[in-house]
């Protein structure tokens, strides 16, 4: 299921997702313990390019928690 959803998300333009929807996606994958580099990398690249002022504090904390929970290697975020 997670791979199928990731495939569907990847064919969409990430700009259509609201900040809360982006945080919900990464939170759901982390809660389930599902790490998909194929989805996580482009999604994180997109998130860091968005204006963080559009994100509520809860959205940002959920995103940071999710990537910490998944124990993403430091080099994964080299574009930050």
RAVEN-V48411 format. One line per field, one symbol per residue. psi: psi as a letter, one per 40 degrees, with the letter a starting at -180 (. if undefined). A space follows every 10 residues. Layout:
psi: ???
This chain:
psi: dddddddddd eihddehidd dddddddddd defhhgdddd dddddddeei hedehidddd ddddddddde fhidedfde.
